[in-house]
Amino acid sequence: MASRVLQSSSAALRAVSASPLIGKTSRAVRISSTLPRCRHFTASSRTMSPPFYAWEPEGPVVKTDIPGPKAQAAIRELNEVFDTRSLNMLTDYPKSAGNYIADPDGNILLDVYAQIASIPIGYNNPALLKAARSDEMINGLINRPALGNFPPEDWAEVLRSGILKVAPKGLNQVFTAMAGSDANETAYKAAFMWRRQHERGGAHVEFTAEEMESAMDNKSPGASDLSILSFKTGFHGRLFGSLSTTRSKPIHKLDIPAFDWPQATFPQLKYPLDQHVEENRAIEKAALDEVEHLLKNYHVPPCAVIVEPIQSEGGDNHASPEFFRGLRAVTRKHNVLLIVDEVQTGVGATGRFWAHDHWNLEDPPDMVTFSKKAQTAGYYFGNPELRPNKPYRQFNTWMGDPARALLFRAIIGEIERLGLVENTARVGDYLYGKLEGLAKKYPGQFENLRGKGMGTFIAFDNPQRDQFLVTAKKFGVNIGGSGQSAVRLRPMLIFQERHADILVERLEEVVKALQK
């Protein structure tokens, strides 16, 4: 198995060596010109649409077991100074390109995990290389500003031409942050301050002496007696506050003090959807009824509900647009904010720029958090009341990172130039159809296939999930799991039909190997 070689084409390698971008780069971004020559795929075996980037290999290369001897030696060295127990794959980033991830032993895998869904337009992307070399980027890196106190003079323009250019409908402001957990926690803070401001009678009402004194003792009324409602099997981060809303795995939460906050049942739909319409409708209604009951009766009153459009870490759990429209209605009814966590689903992954665009809401979410494929983080909002009534209430030293905001701007430019959201929608439909074929051919191996019409945000359950993921590497595919049994696909936005063909071919070989 380890000796199996799925080689890339000499034509692609010639394109790499001829690229003016590659010729000007340092070794840190060079694509190797010493990759093994590879089998040439014909139009009959591959969907031959023009590649977005000529320097990408045409297929995986598997030379050794993964990790191979070089990677094993490097891992041992790394383990002396850094915890490697969660390591997936030691990576040679200079040799990774586009949809393909490389390791020190010369293995090149089709990467449909993409750094936990956080690589938007491929490894060593030329547009990002150009942005990284810009004077703006250098200025942002070496003079990294404390944005709340010392924002650069062009910060408004950077935000308007990047992060805010793709703001969800109805949300025209942003609070920038460092990571997804950070984005969610600052959104929670905004929700708590908004609610207490309403309870006092408005932003003009000053804090009382009792509030200010009791806050210093972590007691009411200064420390509010409020909560954030989240959903069972949801994931919203591993920082202290966001962890209290994370419900996906015990390992995330063990030993950490947590807030007494409510959780509602996320709909556990039955598949195929078209065969369980009435059952699923009843499941979603019961979930909404539970949410409303908690909003009305929970002993620590919720001021906000946070939800993922697709529960990712918890097992790729989906719900219908009708469910989310109902959730928006019930939060409005009880004057509770709706926070949509688009950290993993956002930036084109579902065939829309924001996954909640699929819901066709008349009334937008109050806040939308983002990170991962944006390569930066924060939350969007529209209501000016979500700005605290005093400075320094929503504040930290960095408040985000201009360098990362510039990268997101470059990412947005490539998404628009190449039509990558539309590409993801089209390729997702193509891939889903191919996987449906595998599910019929191999009963029980691609169970509960889900994500139809949601771009490449596709998942299925496998009874040998962990072994499935390990075996996939032997066939040249890096893929991830979630929940107890889900195999989740998280391709980049530059994933095309040609990559889908390779993926489906390799997944079939994985199943055959596991059935032996």
C-alpha positions in Angstrom: 0.0 0.0 0.0 2.8 2.4 1.0 4.5 1.9 -2.3 1.5 2.9 -4.3 2.3 6.0 -6.4 -0.3 8.2 -8.0 2.0 10.6 -9.8 1.5 14.2 -11.0 2.0 15.2 -14.7 5.2 16.5 -16.2 3.1 19.2 -17.9 2.1 20.5 -14.5 5.7 20.5 -13.3 6.8 22.4 -16.4 4.2 25.0 -15.6 5.5 25.2 -12.1 9.1 25.8 -13.2 8.0 28.4 -15.8 5.8 30.4 -13.4 7.1 33.9 -13.0 5.8 33.8 -9.4 7.8 30.8 -8.5 10.9 32.2 -10.1 10.8 35.2 -7.8 9.9 33.4 -4.6 12.2 32.4 -1.7 12.6 28.7 -0.9 9.8 29.1 1.7 7.2 29.3 -1.1 8.8 27.3 -3.9 7.0 24.3 -5.3 9.3 21.4 -5.8 10.3 20.6 -9.3 11.6 17.2 -8.3 8.2 15.5 -7.8 7.9 12.1 -9.4 6.5 12.0 -12.9 3.0 10.9 -13.0 0.3 9.0 -14.7 -1.4 11.2 -17.3 -5.2 11.3 -16.9 -7.3 11.3 -20.0 -10.6 13.0 -20.6 -12.4 9.7 -20.3 -11.1 9.2 -16.7 -11.2 12.8 -15.5 -13.5 15.8 -15.9 -11.1 18.1 -17.8 -12.1 21.6 -16.9 -9.2 24.1 -16.9 -7.4 24.2 -13.6 -7.4 27.5 -11.6 -3.7 27.3 -11.1 -1.2 25.6 -13.4 1.3 24.8 -10.7 -0.9 22.3 -8.9 -0.2 18.6 -9.2 -2.7 16.5 -11.1 -2.9 13.8 -8.5 -1.6 12.4 -5.3 1.8 10.7 -4.7 2.2 8.1 -2.0 5.8 6.9 -1.5 5.9 5.7 2.1 3.7 5.0 5.1 2.4 8.2 6.7 4.3 9.3 8.7 7.3 8.1 6.9 10.9 7.9 8.2 11.7 11.6 7.8 8.5 12.7 9.3 8.8 10.3 12.2 12.3 11.6 13.0 11.0 15.2 12.9 8.1 14.4 15.1 10.3 12.9 17.7 12.4 16.0 17.7 9.3 18.3 17.9 7.8 16.2 20.7 10.7 17.2 22.9 9.5 20.8 22.9 5.9 20.7 21.7 2.9 18.4 22.4 2.4 16.3 19.2 -0.3 14.0 20.5 -3.0 15.6 18.3 -0.8 15.6 15.2 -2.5 14.7 12.0 0.3 15.0 9.5 3.7 16.7 9.6 3.6 19.0 6.7 6.2 20.3 4.1 4.4 23.6 3.3 6.9 24.8 0.6 6.1 21.7 -1.4 2.3 21.9 -0.8 0.3 23.4 -3.7 -3.3 24.2 -4.3 -5.5 21.3 -3.2 -2.5 19.2 -2.3 -0.6 18.8 1.0 2.9 17.4 1.1 5.0 15.8 3.9 8.8 15.5 4.4 8.9 12.0 2.8 7.6 13.2 -0.6 4.0 12.1 -0.1 1.5 14.5 -1.7 -2.1 14.1 -0.7 -5.3 15.5 -2.0 -6.4 17.6 1.0 -10.1 17.7 1.6 -9.6 18.6 5.3 -7.8 21.8 4.6 -6.4 22.7 8.0 -9.8 22.1 9.7 -11.7 23.9 6.9 -9.5 27.0 7.1 -7.6 27.1 3.8 -9.8 29.0 1.3 -7.8 29.2 -2.0 -5.1 26.6 -1.8 -1.6 26.3 -0.5 1.0 28.8 -1.7 -1.6 30.8 -3.6 0.0 33.4 -5.9 -2.6 36.1 -5.0 -1.8 35.7 -1.3 1.9 35.7 -2.0 1.5 39.0 -3.8 -0.5 40.4 -0.9 2.1 39.2 1.6 4.8 41.1 -0.3 2.9 44.3 -0.3 4.0 47.4 1.6 0.7 47.4 3.4 1.4 43.9 4.7 4.9 44.7 5.8 3.6 47.8 7.6 0.9 45.8 9.3 3.4 43.1 10.4 6.3 45.1 11.7 4.2 47.9 13.2 1.4 45.8 14.4 -1.1 48.3 15.9 -3.2 48.1 19.0 -6.3 48.8 16.9 -8.5 50.2 19.7 -6.0 52.8 20.6 -3.8 53.3 17.6 -5.6 52.2 14.4 -3.7 52.9 11.1 -5.0 55.9 9.1 -6.3 53.6 6.3 -8.0 51.1 8.6 -11.5 52.1 7.5 -10.6 51.6 3.9 -9.1 48.2 4.6 -12.3 47.1 6.4 -14.6 48.5 3.7 -12.6 47.0 0.8 -12.3 43.6 2.5 -14.2 42.3 5.6 -17.2 44.6 5.2 -17.3 44.2 1.4 -18.8 40.7 2.1 -20.7 41.5 5.2 -24.0 39.5 5.6 -27.1 41.3 4.5 -28.3 43.8 7.1 -25.0 43.9 9.0 -22.8 46.9 8.3 -20.3 47.0 11.1 -17.6 44.6 12.4 -15.7 44.0 15.6 -12.4 42.3 14.6 -10.9 39.5 16.6 -8.1 37.0 16.6 -9.8 33.6 16.2 -13.2 31.9 16.1 -13.4 31.3 19.9 -12.4 35.0 20.4 -15.1 36.1 18.0 -17.8 34.2 19.8 -16.7 35.3 23.2 -16.7 39.0 22.2 -20.2 38.5 20.6 -21.4 37.1 24.0 -20.0 40.1 25.8 -21.9 42.4 23.3 -25.1 40.4 24.0 -24.8 40.7 27.8 -24.1 44.4 27.6 -26.9 45.0 25.2 -29.4 43.2 27.4 -28.3 45.0 30.6 -28.4 48.3 28.8 -32.1 47.6 27.9 -32.9 46.6 31.4 -31.4 49.9 32.8 -33.5 51.9 30.4 -31.0 52.8 27.7 -27.4 53.7 26.9 -27.7 57.1 28.6 -28.4 55.6 32.0 -25.2 55.6 34.1 -24.0 52.6 36.2 -25.0 52.7 39.8 -22.4 52.6 42.6 -23.7 49.2 43.6 -23.2 47.8 40.1 -19.7 49.1 40.0 -18.7 47.8 43.4 -20.4 44.4 43.0 -18.8 43.8 39.6 -15.4 43.8 41.3 -16.6 41.0 43.6 -18.0 39.0 40.6 -21.5 39.4 42.1 -24.9 40.7 41.0 -26.0 43.3 39.9 -22.7 44.3 38.5 -22.0 40.8 37.2 -25.2 40.0 35.3 -27.2 36.9 36.0 -27.7 36.1 32.3 -26.8 33.2 30.0 -26.2 32.2 26.4 -28.3 29.3 25.0 -26.5 26.9 22.8 -27.4 23.5 21.3 -26.4 20.0 22.2 -23.5 18.7 20.0 -22.6 22.3 19.1 -19.1 23.7 19.0 -18.2 27.3 19.6 -14.6 27.3 20.7 -12.3 26.3 23.6 -11.8 29.6 25.4 -13.3 30.0 28.8 -16.6 31.6 27.9 -17.1 29.9 24.5 -16.4 26.5 26.1 -19.5 26.9 28.2 -21.5 26.8 24.9 -19.5 24.0 23.4 -21.2 20.6 23.7 -19.6 18.4 21.1 -17.0 16.3 23.1 -16.3 15.9 26.9 -12.5 16.1 26.2 -12.9 19.8 25.4 -14.6 20.6 28.7 -13.2 18.2 31.4 -11.8 19.9 34.5 -12.8 23.4 33.3 -15.2 25.4 35.4 -18.3 26.3 33.4 -21.3 28.6 33.5 -24.7 27.3 34.3 -26.1 28.0 30.8 -28.9 26.1 29.0 -28.6 23.8 26.0 -31.4 22.8 23.6 -31.6 19.7 21.4 -30.4 20.3 17.8 -32.6 18.5 15.3 -31.3 15.0 14.6 -32.7 14.5 11.2 -33.3 11.2 9.5 -31.9 10.3 6.1 -32.7 10.3 3.2 -34.6 13.5 3.8 -37.2 12.9 1.2 -38.2 9.6 2.9 -38.7 11.2 6.3 -40.4 14.5 5.6 -43.0 14.3 8.3 -40.8 12.8 11.0 -38.2 15.5 10.4 -40.8 18.2 10.5 -41.9 16.9 13.9 -38.3 16.7 15.1 -37.6 20.3 14.2 -40.8 21.5 15.8 -39.9 19.7 19.0 -36.5 21.4 19.0 -38.1 24.8 18.5 -40.6 24.2 21.3 -37.7 23.3 23.6 -35.8 26.5 22.7 -38.9 28.6 23.5 -39.4 26.7 26.8 -35.8 27.4 27.8 -36.0 31.1 26.8 -39.1 31.5 29.0 -38.2 29.4 31.9 -34.5 28.7 32.4 -33.4 29.9 35.8 -30.5 31.9 34.3 -32.3 33.9 31.6 -30.8 33.7 28.1 -30.0 36.9 26.4 -28.9 35.3 23.2 -29.0 32.0 21.3 -25.9 30.9 19.3 -26.2 28.3 16.5 -24.1 26.9 13.7 -25.8 26.6 10.3 -24.3 23.1 10.2 -23.0 21.6 13.5 -19.5 20.8 12.4 -17.4 19.3 15.2 -20.5 17.7 16.6 -21.0 15.4 13.6 -22.1 17.5 10.7 -25.6 17.9 11.8 -28.0 19.7 9.4 -31.4 21.4 9.9 -33.8 22.8 7.3 -34.1 26.5 6.4 -37.6 26.4 8.0 -36.1 25.4 11.3 -33.7 28.4 11.3 -36.5 30.8 10.2 -38.5 29.5 13.2 -35.5 30.1 15.4 -35.2 33.6 14.2 -38.9 34.1 14.9 -38.8 32.7 18.5 -35.8 34.8 19.4 -37.5 38.0 18.1 -40.6 37.0 20.0 -38.8 36.9 23.3 -36.4 39.8 22.6 -33.3 37.5 22.6 -30.4 38.0 20.2 -29.6 35.4 17.5 -25.9 34.8 17.0 -25.0 32.7 13.9 -21.6 31.0 14.2 -20.2 30.9 10.7 -16.6 30.2 11.8 -16.6 26.9 9.8 -19.5 27.3 7.4 -18.7 30.8 6.2 -16.8 32.2 3.1 -18.2 30.1 0.3 -18.0 26.6 1.7 -21.7 25.8 1.3 -22.2 27.3 -2.2 -23.3 30.6 -0.7 -20.9 33.1 0.8 -22.6 32.7 4.1 -24.4 29.5 4.9 -27.3 31.4 6.5 -28.0 32.9 3.1 -29.7 29.5 2.4 -32.3 30.3 5.0 -33.8 33.3 3.1 -34.4 35.2 6.4 -36.5 38.3 6.2 -35.0 39.5 9.5 -31.2 39.0 9.6 -29.2 37.5 12.5 -28.2 40.0 15.2 -24.5 38.9 14.9 -22.6 36.6 12.6 -19.2 35.4 13.8 -16.5 34.3 11.3 -12.9 33.0 11.1 -11.2 30.0 9.4 -11.4 30.6 5.6 -11.4 34.3 6.2 -7.9 33.9 7.8 -9.0 36.6 10.3 -11.9 36.7 12.7 -14.6 38.8 14.3 -18.3 39.4 14.3 -20.6 41.4 12.1 -23.5 43.4 13.5 -25.9 46.1 12.3 -27.8 47.4 15.4 -25.9 50.4 16.8 -27.1 49.4 20.3 -24.7 46.5 20.1 -21.9 49.0 20.5 -21.3 49.3 24.3 -22.2 52.6 25.8 -18.7 53.3 27.1 -15.2 52.9 25.6 -13.0 50.1 26.8 -15.9 47.8 27.5 -15.3 45.7 24.3 -11.5 46.0 24.1 -8.2 44.2 24.1 -4.7 45.1 23.0 -4.8 43.9 19.4 -8.5 43.7 18.6 -7.7 41.7 15.5 -4.8 41.9 13.1 -4.4 44.2 10.1 -2.1 41.7 8.3 -4.9 39.0 8.5 -7.5 41.5 7.3 -5.3 42.2 4.3 -5.1 38.5 3.5 -8.9 38.2 3.7 -9.2 41.1 1.2 -6.9 39.3 -1.2 -8.9 36.1 -0.7 -12.1 37.9 -1.5 -10.5 39.3 -4.6 -9.7 35.7 -5.8 -13.1 34.4 -4.9 -14.7 37.1 -7.0 -12.2 36.9 -9.9 -12.6 33.1 -10.3 -16.2 32.8 -9.2 -15.3 30.4 -6.5 -18.6 30.5 -4.6 -20.4 29.4 -7.8 -17.7 26.9 -8.4 -18.2 25.4 -5.0 -22.0 25.1 -5.5 -21.5 23.4 -8.9 -18.8 21.1 -7.8 -20.6 20.2 -4.6 -23.6 19.0 -6.6 -21.3 17.0 -8.8 -19.5 15.4 -5.9 -22.7 14.7 -4.0 -24.1 12.8 -7.0 -20.9 10.7 -7.2 -21.1 9.9 -3.5 -24.7 8.9 -3.9 -23.5 6.3 -6.4 -20.9 5.0 -3.9 -23.6 4.8 -1.2 -25.8 2.6 -3.4 -22.8 0.5 -4.4 -21.5 0.0 -0.9 -24.4 -0.2 1.5 -23.6 0.8 5.1 -20.3 2.5 4.1 -21.6 6.0 3.2 -24.6 6.1 5.6 -26.7 9.2 6.2 -25.1 11.1 3.3 -25.9 14.7 3.9 -25.1 18.2 2.5 -27.1 18.0 -0.7 -27.3 21.5 -2.2 -24.8 22.8 0.4 -21.7 23.1 -1.8 -18.9 20.8 -0.8 -19.9 20.9 2.9 -20.7 17.1 2.7 -20.5 14.3 5.2 -21.4 10.7 5.7 -21.2 8.1 8.5 -18.9 5.1 8.4 -18.9 2.2 10.9 -15.1 2.1 10.9 -14.6 5.9 10.8 -11.3 6.2 12.5 -9.7 3.4 10.4 -11.3 5.0 7.3 -9.4 8.2 7.9 -6.1 6.4 8.4 -6.6 4.2 5.4 -7.5 7.2 3.2 -4.0 8.6 3.7 -2.6 5.4 2.2 -4.6 6.1 -0.9 -3.5 9.7 -1.2 -6.3 11.6 0.6 -6.2 13.7 3.7 -9.7 13.8 5.2 -11.2 14.5 8.5 -13.9 13.3 10.9 -16.4 14.8 13.3 -18.7 13.5 16.0 -18.7 9.8 16.7 -18.8 8.4 13.2 -18.9 11.1 10.6 -16.4 11.6 7.8 -16.6 15.2 6.8 -15.4 16.8 3.6 -13.9 20.3 3.8 -12.4 21.0 0.4 -11.0 24.3 -0.6 -12.9 26.7 -2.8 -10.6 25.8 -5.7 -11.7 22.2 -5.6 -12.9 21.2 -9.0 -14.6 18.2 -10.7 -11.2 16.8 -11.5 -10.5 16.7 -7.8 -13.9 15.2 -7.1 -13.2 12.4 -9.5 -9.9 11.6 -7.8 -11.5 11.8 -4.4 -14.4 9.4 -5.2 -12.0 7.0 -6.9 -9.8 6.9 -3.8 -12.7 6.6 -1.4 -13.9 3.5 -3.2 -10.5 2.0 -2.8 -10.5 2.8 0.9 -13.8 1.0 1.3 -12.5 -2.0 -0.6 -9.4 -2.2 1.6 -11.5 -2.0 4.8 -13.8 -4.8 3.6 -11.0 -7.2 2.9 
